[in-house]
Amino acid sequence: MPTENEATARHFGGATTDRVTPVTALQIGQLARDQFAFEACSTLTEWSLNELDVVFEPPAGIIWQYMRPRARPSFTHGLLRDLNAVADGIEGAFSRSTSDEEPPARFVVSASRVPGIFNLGGDLSLFLRLIETRDRDGLRRYAHSCARGQYRLHSSYDSPVTLVALVQGDALGGGFEAILAHDIVVAERQSQFGLPEVLFNLFPGMGAYSFLSRRLGAVQAEKMILSGKVYSAEDLHEMGIVDHLAETGQGEEATYDLIAEFNRSRHARQAVLRTRKIVNKVTVEELIDVADVWVDTALQLGSNDLRRMAHLARAQDRRWSRIEPSTRLSA
């Protein structure tokens, strides 16, 4: 397999040195000024990105955002904060550009640093605590944050970028839902996908129905949501949810190939993606309304349902504990 530098050079030309620019919170404003040639985007400089690695790759025009959780790989408040901070930065930078400028960043790729896991979904420990204390406002704040984040993905940050989800492991619950909000999905063959919420009498309320019903129709979407079934990457490729299959370990290379192919007819492909979103429109109001149904349902769960949720949370914690600590830190 070629190195990252070699892959970029082959696909996009240019030198193989200084290909990637790691981005820290304090460098985002400078990145917006110098490399994006836009006004400084001060929003991101106010944040410390603790659960997300952001890398800008100028020759390819790619911003990579890698989830790097501190604990169980799920959508914690910390990860949601970091994702929103990056979204703020991208939106702010592009809002200050002029229409005749060639955007230096044309793709945003979402991926994970955790071996074998993309994201396991919602923060189950938080859910248990909020449900047990009957904290409706806390559940609503979390759900609305997720819904708004999903809309930002679906709307491509209101920017002329194409969002790619690179899946190299399991994507469950909210992790699967997040993938559905992207424009394009690349998945390695070993990846698995599922919506396990029905196992503890809940449903995936952060976009699954909205996005699946528009892709597959309401009947098939409801079957997926209520089955609790785990799907392979090949299953979802056949259904049209996964756009590109990659061999194990070849996901990043496949993403470069995809982007190179996309760029050969970029205007046409971007027009098709824009048209898809016009015809199959998903609004933030719809996502928030569904999130409110999720809150109502969560507060109706009984003791047996909560025990099953707690059991799944413990299983996720055990899986996380088996990941080599040095791998977690390097992620």
Long-range contacts (C-beta under 8 A, 24 or more apart in sequence): 1-249, 1-250, 1-253, 2-253, 4-252, 7-252, 7-253, 7-256, 8-57, 8-59, 8-60, 8-256, 9-59, 11-60, 11-256, 11-257, 11-259, 11-260, 12-59, 12-60, 12-260, 13-59, 14-59, 19-57, 19-58, 19-59, 20-55, 20-56, 20-57, 20-64, 21-55, 21-56, 21-57, 21-58, 22-53, 22-54, 22-55, 23-54, 23-55, 23-56, 24-49, 25-49, 25-85, 28-54, 28-89, 31-56, 32-89, 32-92, 32-93, 35-104, 36-93, 36-97, 36-104, 36-105, 37-97, 37-101, 37-104, 38-93, 38-94, 38-96, 38-97, 39-93, 39-96, 41-88, 41-89, 41-92, 41-93, 41-96, 42-92, 43-85, 43-88, 43-89, 43-92, 44-85, 44-86, 44-88, 44-89, 44-92, 46-85, 47-81, 47-82, 47-85, 49-82, 49-85, 49-86, 50-78, 50-82, 51-76, 51-78, 51-79, 51-82, 52-79, 52-82, 52-83, 52-86, 53-113, 53-331, 54-86, 56-105, 58-104, 60-107, 60-256, 60-259, 61-103, 61-104, 61-105, 61-106, 61-107, 62-105, 62-106, 62-107, 62-108, 62-109, 62-259, 63-90, 63-105, 63-107, 63-108, 63-109, 63-161, 64-108, 64-109, 64-111, 65-108, 65-109, 65-110, 65-111, 66-111, 66-112, 66-113, 66-331, 67-110, 67-111, 67-112, 67-113, 67-114, 67-118, 67-119, 68-112, 68-113, 68-114, 68-331, 69-114, 71-320, 72-120, 72-123, 72-125, 72-313, 72-316, 72-317, 72-320, 73-112, 73-114, 73-117, 73-119, 73-120, 73-320, 74-119, 74-120, 74-121, 74-122, 74-123, 74-124, 74-174, 74-175, 74-316, 75-119, 75-121, 75-122, 75-123, 75-146, 75-174, 75-175, 75-178, 76-123, 76-126, 77-123, 77-126, 77-142, 77-145, 80-145, 80-146, 80-149, 83-149, 84-145, 84-148, 84-149, 84-152, 87-149, 87-152, 87-157, 90-157, 90-159, 90-161, 91-152, 91-157, 91-158, 91-159, 94-157, 94-158, 94-159, 94-160, 94-161, 95-158, 95-159, 103-159, 103-160, 103-161, 105-161, 106-160, 106-161, 106-162, 106-263, 106-266, 107-161, 107-162, 107-163, 107-164, 107-259, 107-262, 108-156, 108-157, 108-161, 108-162, 108-163, 108-164, 109-163, 109-164, 109-165, 109-166, 109-255, 110-153, 110-163, 110-164, 110-165, 110-166, 110-178, 110-182, 111-165, 111-166, 111-167, 111-168, 111-251, 111-252, 112-168, 112-169, 112-331, 113-330, 113-331, 114-169, 114-323, 114-328, 114-331, 115-169, 115-323, 115-327, 115-331, 116-168, 116-169, 116-170, 116-190, 116-323, 117-169, 117-170, 117-319, 118-165, 118-167, 118-168, 118-169, 118-170, 118-171, 118-175, 118-179, 118-191, 119-171, 119-172, 119-174, 119-175, 119-178, 120-170, 120-172, 120-173, 120-175, 120-316, 121-172, 121-173, 121-174, 121-175, 121-176, 121-177, 121-196, 122-146, 122-173, 122-174, 122-206, 124-309, 124-310, 124-312, 124-313, 124-316, 125-313, 127-298, 127-309, 128-306, 128-309, 128-310, 128-313, 130-298, 131-298, 131-299, 131-301, 131-306, 132-306, 134-299, 136-295, 136-299, 139-295, 139-298, 139-299, 140-291, 140-292, 140-295, 143-205, 143-206, 143-291, 143-292, 143-294, 143-295, 144-288, 144-291, 146-174, 146-206, 146-291, 147-206, 147-207, 147-284, 147-287, 147-288, 147-290, 147-291, 148-284, 148-287, 148-288, 149-178, 150-177, 150-178, 150-181, 150-206, 150-207, 150-287, 151-181, 151-282, 151-283, 151-284, 151-287, 153-178, 153-181, 153-182, 154-181, 154-207, 154-211, 154-277, 154-282, 155-277, 156-183, 160-270, 162-262, 162-269, 162-270, 162-273, 164-255, 164-258, 164-259, 166-251, 166-252, 166-255, 167-191, 167-193, 167-233, 167-242, 167-251, 168-251, 172-196, 173-197, 173-204, 174-204, 174-206, 176-204, 176-208, 177-204, 177-206, 177-207, 177-208, 177-211, 178-206, 178-207, 180-207, 180-208, 180-211, 180-212, 180-215, 180-241, 181-207, 181-211, 183-273, 184-243, 184-244, 184-258, 184-262, 185-236, 185-241, 185-242, 185-243, 185-244, 186-242, 186-243, 186-244, 186-246, 186-251, 186-254, 186-255, 186-258, 187-233, 187-236, 187-237, 187-242, 187-244, 187-245, 187-246, 187-251, 188-233, 188-245, 188-246, 188-247, 188-248, 188-249, 188-250, 188-251, 189-232, 189-233, 189-234, 189-245, 189-246, 189-247, 189-248, 190-233, 190-248, 191-232, 191-233, 192-230, 192-231, 192-232, 192-233, 193-230, 193-231, 193-232, 193-233, 193-235, 193-236, 193-241, 194-228, 194-229, 194-230, 194-231, 195-224, 195-225, 195-227, 195-228, 196-228, 196-312, 197-225, 197-228, 198-225, 198-226, 198-227, 198-228, 199-228, 199-308, 199-312, 200-301, 200-305, 200-306, 200-308, 200-309, 200-312, 201-301, 201-302, 201-305, 201-308, 202-294, 202-297, 202-298, 202-301, 202-305, 202-309, 203-294, 203-297, 205-290, 205-291, 205-293, 205-294, 205-295, 205-297, 206-287, 206-290, 206-291, 206-294, 207-282, 207-287, 207-290, 209-290, 210-282, 210-286, 210-287, 210-290, 211-282, 212-241, 214-280, 214-282, 215-239, 215-240, 215-241, 216-240, 216-241
